[in-house]
Structure formats: C-alpha cells, structure tokens
C-alpha cells in the first residue's frame, strides 16, 4: 500500500527576504539597540551622581547637627568662616561653615546668628553637576530676650 505524499502548493508570487532588506532591517535594529545602550549609560551616571549628592547632603546635615548641639555662647559660633575637609563614604568633601551675627536696621545686635554650611565634593569622575555645592542655611538664637525679626 502506497502512502500519498501531500502535494506542494504553488509558490507563485511568494519570495523570501532579499539580502538588502535583511541588511536594512539589521541596521534599524542596531540603531535602536545603540539608543537603548546610551540611555542605560546615562541613567547609571545619574544614579551615581545622585548618590554623591545625597552623601554631600548627609555631611551638611551632620555639620548642622554639631552646631545645634553647642551652646549659643560657644566659640564655634563666633562670627567668621572656617573650611575643613571631611571624608564620608570613601569620598572627600570640602566643608565651609560661615557664621554671621544678624543686626537690626539701627545696627544693634539681634542675638541671632545666620549659619551657612556649604559642602562641595572633591574631584571624582562623575558628571559636573554632582560636584556643585550643597548649601544649608539656618538661624540660631539665644534663650535671652531680644529682637529676633529677620529681614532680608
């Protein structure tokens, strides 16, 4: 008994892809893949940069907490600017602390100090925006009676 083999359908009008069509499709896919790869590199750089900014903010907050822990008459709250280097997360940061006594419009003292903490990351191979300074400003007053009105 013979088994019948199915007849092949006519392939009139059917063709495969040509070499040129395949090459063009590959190029289009390559351009899309390169675009995705560049976005991946960009996102990694931004994640690293935001981590560095977060560490700089943590250093600034730590410096601010140290100032809050001292008495108003302590010598660390004398007017002036100090600069130091702090290491945090295996990174170095330049910390500038500026203390300025506020005065009233007539020149009398308010018993109020404006404290500015500026933290700047040092060096590194990160994007430029991550090396910009983080600045925290706070006001510190004494417990004594006085005028504490702040005017800009």
GUMAR-184739 format. One line per 3 residues: number of its first residue (from 1); their letters; for each residue x, y, z of N, C-alpha, C. Coordinates in steps of 0.001 Angstrom, whole numbers, plus 500000, padded with zeros to 6 digits. Layout:
// GUMAR-184739
NUM> a> X/Y/Z/X/Y/Z/X/Y/Z; ...
// end
This chain:
// GUMAR-184739
1> xxx> 500831/498852/500000/500000/500000/500000/500897/501239/500000; 500572/502090/499135/501360/503288/498987/500745/504418/499794; 501630/505188/500475/501133/506375/501175/501242/507560/500243
4> xxx> 500279/508368/500340/500278/509529/499459/501038/510681/500123; 501863/511263/499354/502553/512452/499843/501744/513660/499442; 501599/514613/500364/500802/515788/500024/501479/516588/498926
7> xxx> 500662/517147/498105/501177/517949/497011/501588/519321/497555; 502653/519815/497031/503105/521157/497424/502246/522191/496742; 501950/523193/497517/501173/524286/496942/502054/525083/496007
10> xxx> 501462/525713/495127/502199/526511/494171/502813/527705/494880; 504069/527988/494637/504767/529109/495267/504857/530305/494344; 503957/530372/493427/503974/531512/492512/503712/532803/493287
13> xxx> 504573/533793/493137/504389/535091/493779/504949/535161/495193; 505421/534064/495782/505994/534085/497120/507501/534143/497017; 508100/535029/497862/509550/535146/497859/510025/535312/499291
16> xxx> 511287/535091/499519/511901/535339/500815/512436/536767/500855; 513114/537088/501949/513718/538414/502065/515000/538450/501252; 515248/539593/500679/516499/539747/499944/517591/540158/500919
19> xxx> 518816/540085/500477/519958/540457/501311/519903/541937/501682; 519459/542785/500785/519362/544225/501059/518301/544495/502120; 517150/543857/502019/516093/544046/503030/516563/543587/504405
22> xxx> 517258/542486/504474/517763/541969/505740/518802/542913/506332; 519661/543461/505501/520692/544400/505971/520051/545672/506507; 519068/546204/505817/518393/547426/506266/517672/547171/507590
25> xxx> 517013/546042/507712/516324/545715/508967/517325/545577/510113; 518479/544976/509837/519516/544841/510872/520044/546206/511298; 520233/547114/510351/520705/548460/510690/519695/549217/511541
28> xxx> 518424/549091/511214/517380/549762/512012/517387/549215/513440; 517514/547912/513588/517555/547309/514932/518825/547722/515674; 519945/547861/514956/521193/548285/515579/521094/549706/516108
31> xxx> 520480/550601/515333/520301/551987/515792/519437/552012/517054; 518381/551242/517090/517533/551175/518289/518290/550618/519482; 519100/549590/519283/519865/548996/520382/520915/549970/520909
34> xxx> 521573/550719/520024/522557/551712/520470/521881/552838/521255; 520690/553229/520842/519940/554242/521603/519622/553773/523007; 519209/552527/523129/518914/551962/524458/520174/551865/525301
37> xxx> 521295/551504/524700/522554/551389/525441/523007/552749/525965; 522861/553802/525142/523267/555128/525610/522367/555612/526746; 521095/555288/526707/520200/555636/527818/520598/554904/529088
40> xxx> 521033/553672/528953/521477/552897/530113/522699/553553/530758; 523677/553958/529947/524878/554619/530475/524501/555935/531141; 523622/556698/530528/523174/557974/531099/522506/557763/532455
43> xxx> 521649/556753/532562/520951/556513/533830/521912/556051/534922; 522916/555262/534572/523909/554827/535567/524682/556029/536093; 525096/556936/535202/525818/558135/535633/524959/558997/536559
46> xxx> 523694/559156/536234/522818/559962/537080/522574/559307/538431; 522489/557998/538479/522319/557314/539757/523546/557490/540632; 524728/557386/540054/525963/557601/540809/526019/559045/541292
49> xxx> 525678/559975/540411/525703/561388/540776/524730/561731/541890; 523549/561151/541847/522577/561448/542910/523019/560833/544231; 523710/559711/544175/524264/559125/545403/525314/560030/546016
52> xxx> 526145/560645/545166/527167/561573/545658/526525/562818/546272; 525480/563323/545636/524789/564491/546196/524128/564143/547526; 523598/562936/547633/522984/562508/548895/524032/562428/549998
55> xxx> 525232/561937/549687/526302/561899/550687/526718/563310/551097; 526790/564226/550134/527134/565614/550455/526072/566234/551361; 524807/565933/551089/523724/566439/551947/523825/565845/553355
58> xxx> 524187/564586/553452/524342/563955/554770/525480/564605/555560; 526573/564933/554870/527688/565620/555533/527238/566989/556034; 526483/567717/555207/525992/569041/555603/525053/568945/556808
61> xxx> 524182/567956/556812/523265/567786/557941/524018/567401/559205; 525062/566590/559067/525865/566216/560225/526565/567447/560814; 527090/568307/559952/527728/569537/560421/526716/570438/561125
64> xxx> 525520/570503/560580/524467/571318/561185/524071/570782/562557; 523993/569477/562685/523668/568878/563987/524754/569153/565022; 526012/569179/564583/527094/569508/565514/526941/570935/566028
67> xxx> 526535/571846/565146/526346/573241/565569/525150/573364/566511; 524106/572613/566256/522921/572672/567117/523204/572142/568515; 524219/571284/568640/524495/570667/569939/525309/571556/570874
70> xxx> 525857/572681/570380/526661/573555/571238/525823/574721/571743; 526279/575311/572821/525615/576461/573423/525790/577684/572524; 524869/578623/572611/524901/579823/571781/526194/580617/571993
73> xxx> 526730/580604/573195/527936/581374/573510/529219/580605/573196; 529126/579391/572682/530311/578580/572377/531155/579253/571290; 532480/579037/571354/533395/579684/570407/533212/579197/568969
76> xxx> 532591/578041/568767/532356/577578/567392/531305/578427/566681; 530546/579216/567441/529538/580100/566844/530010/581548/566763; 531330/581768/566892/531867/583110/566680/531760/583455/565197
79> xxx> 531560/584751/564924/531450/585184/563531/532717/584822/562754; 532511/584418/561517/533648/584101/560658/533369/582867/559812; 534354/582511/559023/534230/581347/558145/535359/580370/558442
82> xxx> 535035/579088/558450/536032/578038/558612/535861/577037/557473; 536975/576482/557045/536953/575491/555970/537677/574248/556458; 537080/573086/556192/537695/571818/556580/537389/570772/555517
85> xxx> 538075/569642/555616/537840/568522/554709/537290/567363/555514; 536199/566779/555031/535531/565671/555707/535493/564489/554745; 535737/563289/555271/535649/562084/554456/534403/561316/554870
88> xxx> 533591/560980/553875/532377/560208/554126/532123/559324/552917; 531870/558051/553149/531616/557139/552040/532802/557032/551107; 534016/557069/551644/535266/556998/550888/535413/558140/549895
91> xxx> 534753/559245/550163/534846/560447/549330/535230/561614/550214; 535971/562571/549662/536355/563763/550397/535440/564920/550019; 535087/565710/551026/534214/566862/550831/534846/568076/551504
94> xxx> 534775/569213/550842/535207/570464/551438/533996/571081/552123; 534132/571357/553415/533030/571915/554198/533406/573332/554617; 532577/574284/554211/532786/575668/554628/531626/576077/555530
97> xxx> 531973/576535/556736/530976/576960/557716/531131/578461/557907; 530044/579191/557680/530068/580646/557838/529031/581040/558887; 529485/581804/559885/528594/582280/560952/528589/583801/560908
100> xxx> 527382/584382/560818/527237/585837/560757/526170/586253/561760; 526503/587224/562616/525515/587756/563560/524574/588696/562829; 523289/588516/563063/522278/589375/562454/522163/590667/563267
103> xxx> 521859/591751/562579/521681/593035/563250/520353/593655/562836; 519858/594531/563697/518647/595283/563386/518992/596399/562415; 517974/597078/561926/518198/598166/560969/518983/599317/561596
106> xxx> 518907/599470/562922/519666/600538/563580/521082/600091/563958; 521463/598875/563602/522819/598390/563865/522975/597629/565159; 521921/597551/565960/522026/596820/567227/521932/595313/566973
109> xxx> 522543/594552/567858/522595/593091/567693/521233/592469/567954; 520895/591427/567206/519627/590717/567377/519755/589485/568257; 520952/589099/568608/521196/587838/569319/520672/586671/568477
112> xxx> 520965/586801/567193/520542/585816/566213/521689/585640/565222; 522025/584385/564938/523144/584120/564029/522661/583325/562833; 523128/583743/561656/522846/583019/560419/524042/582108/560153
115> xxx> 523758/580818/560063/524813/579828/559856/524613/579202/558478; 525646/579253/557672/525614/578686/556327/526648/577576/556234; 526206/576382/555865/527089/575230/555670/527119/574936/554174
118> xxx> 528301/574961/553579/528468/574663/552166/529365/573439/552032; 528853/572387/551403/529609/571147/551221/529815/570925/549727; 531089/570768/549329/531438/570571/547929/532234/569279/547775
121> xxx> 531754/568336/546937/532540/567117/546691/533852/567460/545988; 534913/566744/546333/536218/566977/545712/536468/565948/544626; 536910/566413/543449/537351/565538/542363/536319/564510/541956
124> xxx> 536828/563392/541441/535958/562303/541022/535700/562325/539534; 535243/561184/539027/534978/561050/537591/533491/561117/537305; 532762/561816/538141/531317/561904/537978/530965/563141/537163
127> xxx> 529741/563230/536656/529336/564410/535877/529490/565703/536680; 529683/566814/535979/529935/568092/536622/528855/568542/537586; 527593/568250/537309/526520/568724/538182/526593/568085/539561
130> xxx> 527256/566933/539688/527341/566290/541003/528382/566953/541884; 529265/567749/541300/530293/568419/542095/529873/569828/542497; 528642/570203/542243/528173/571500/542706/527918/571421/544204
133> xxx> 527963/572548/544844/527865/572588/546302/526450/572356/546806; 526376/571741/547980/525126/571620/548726/525191/572680/549819; 524156/573520/549924/524171/574635/550878/522971/574510/551810
136> xxx> 523256/574537/553125/522200/574575/554137/522362/575863/554929; 521258/576564/555157/521277/577806/555921/520298/577662/557075; 520734/578061/558257/519869/578010/559432/520110/579245/560282
139> xxx> 519176/579522/561164/519315/580630/562107/519368/580053/563506; 520226/580607/564331/520373/580143/565713/520206/581332/566631; 519374/581185/567651/519134/582294/568583/519521/581886/569990
142> xxx> 519613/582884/570835/519902/582666/572248/518582/582565/573007; 518648/582079/574213/517444/581997/575050/517123/583335/575706; 518049/584305/575608/517829/585609/576217/516744/586380/575455
145> xxx> 516119/587325/576129/515123/588181/575482/515786/589083/574467; 515077/589373/573380/515633/590266/572384/514782/590273/571135; 515214/591062/570184/514513/591175/568918/515085/590166/567942
148> xxx> 514245/589282/567407/514717/588241/566501/514099/588374/565116; 513560/589527/564804/512937/589719/563499/513993/589611/562399; 513741/588716/561459/514678/588538/560353/514132/589279/559152
151> xx> 514931/590154/558609/514539/590873/557400/515619/590677/556362; 515207/590511/555140/516177/590284/554056/516595/591563/553418
// end
